[in-house]
Amino acid sequence: MMIRNVLIDEQWKRIEPLLSGKPSDCGVTGRNNRLFLEAVLWVCRTGAPWRDLPEALGSWHTVYTL
């Protein structure tokens, strides 16, 4: 299943520096902050429960607990 991104590249470039877990932060970094944010936006947009998150957006449990 192909997932349509909500964020366009220009929007992502503006948001990316504001998120924690980026490579410039000390300690653990996010594996894929954009994918995480896309998953959160998908749940918000669809109103679906976390368990229905498409596999293309990652493990529902991992996204939910971050």
ChimeraX attribute file (.defattr): number of C-alpha atoms within 10 A of each C-alpha:
attribute: neighborCount
match mode: 1-to-1
recipient: residues
	/A:1	6
	/A:2	8
	/A:3	12
	/A:4	8
	/A:5	14
	/A:6	14
	/A:7	14
	/A:8	8
	/A:9	10
	/A:10	8
	/A:11	10
	/A:12	14
	/A:13	12
	/A:14	9
	/A:15	13
	/A:16	14
	/A:17	12
	/A:18	9
	/A:19	12
	/A:20	14
	/A:21	17
	/A:22	17
	/A:23	12
	/A:24	9
	/A:25	11
	/A:26	9
	/A:27	9
	/A:28	10
	/A:29	13
	/A:30	16
	/A:31	11
	/A:32	11
	/A:33	16
	/A:34	18
	/A:35	16
	/A:36	19
	/A:37	20
	/A:38	17
	/A:39	26
	/A:40	17
	/A:41	15
	/A:42	20
	/A:43	17
	/A:44	12
	/A:45	10
	/A:46	9
	/A:47	10
	/A:48	11
	/A:49	10
	/A:50	17
	/A:51	12
	/A:52	11
	/A:53	20
	/A:54	16
	/A:55	13
	/A:56	11
	/A:57	18
	/A:58	14
	/A:59	16
	/A:60	17
	/A:61	11
	/A:62	9
	/A:63	16
	/A:64	13
	/A:65	6
	/A:66	7
